[in-house]
Amino acid sequence: MARINISDDNEFSLLLNALSSDIVYAHFHYKLFRALQDAHDQYWEVFAQALTFWSLTLEAHQNATLFRLGRVFDQDKSALGQWQ
C-alpha cells in the first residue's frame, strides 16, 4: 500500500471529510437501491407502468454505490486528487 503524504491538518481534514462523505453516500444509495428492489413485489403494477423510469433509477443508485465505493477503496496515489 502506498504511503499518503499529508501536508497539514487542513489537508487531512479535507481528505477525511471527503472519505466519510463517500462512505455515507455509498450506504445511502445502496439502501435506496435495496428498498426499491424490496418494494417491487408489493408494487409491481407501479413499476410496470413506468418500467424505463424505475429501471434507470435502480441502475443509477447501483452505479452511485459502486462509484463511491470505488473511490473509497482505490489505492492508487493519484486517486486522492479527486477529493480535493
Sequence and secondary structure as in RCSB ss.txt:
>XXXX:A:sequence
MARINISDDNEFSLLLNALSSDIVYAHFHYKLFRALQDAHDQYWEVFAQALTFWSLTLEAHQNATLFRLGRVFDQ
DKSALGQWQ
>XXXX:A:secstr
       SHHHHHHHHHHHHHHHHHHHHHHHHHHHHHHHTTTTHHHHHHTHHHHHHHHHHHHHHHHHHHHHHH  
 GGGGGGG 
